[in-house]
Each structure stands twice: as C-alpha cells, then as structure tokens.
Amino acid sequence: MKVIRKTPGGETRELLLKEYFLNAYLIAALKTVGDQIRQSRTAEVKLPQPAPVPLDRS
C-alpha cells in the first residue's frame, strides 16, 4: 500500500506504508532517547561520600 502526500509546492511524494510507519517509529524512538538524556542531565548527581580513615595515634 502506498501513501501519497502533497507538499506545499504541489509536489507529490509516495511512501510505502511500511516506510511511513518505520519513519514514525524512528522519530518516536529518537524523541524518547532525547527525553531520557535531558532527564539524566538535569537530575542531581549524588557522589558517594568518602569513608573516614581511622588514625593510628600510637
């Protein structure tokens, strides 16, 4: 099955239906990855605290 789209310039573009859904899937996947990266960059990073070292006072 083909999907025919017209551009504002009057040109027509034909895509196979599977290509259309593949493009939509890739766009959604890239958006999800971008959202996850943005969340990880804005999240507060908690660094581990160093353990106290016992001092030998002999």
CORJO-V868097 format. One record per residue. N is the residue number from 1. SS is DSSP state (A for helix, B for strand, O for the rest). NEAR is the number of other ideal C-beta (glycine too) atoms within 10 Angstrom. Layout:
N:SS:NEAR
N:SS:NEAR
This chain:
1:O:7
2:B:9
3:B:12
4:B:8
5:B:10
6:B:9
7:O:8
8:O:5
9:O:5
10:O:6
11:O:8
12:B:8
13:B:9
14:B:9
15:B:15
16:B:11
17:A:10
18:A:9
19:A:12
20:A:14
21:A:12
22:A:12
23:A:11
24:A:10
25:A:10
26:A:10
27:A:10
28:A:10
29:A:10
30:A:10
31:A:10
32:A:10
33:A:10
34:A:10
35:A:10
36:A:10
37:A:10
38:A:10
39:A:9
40:A:9
41:A:8
42:A:7
43:O:8
44:O:4
45:O:6
46:O:6
47:O:5
48:O:5
49:O:6
50:O:6
51:O:6
52:O:6
53:O:6
54:O:6
55:O:6
56:O:5
57:O:4
58:O:3
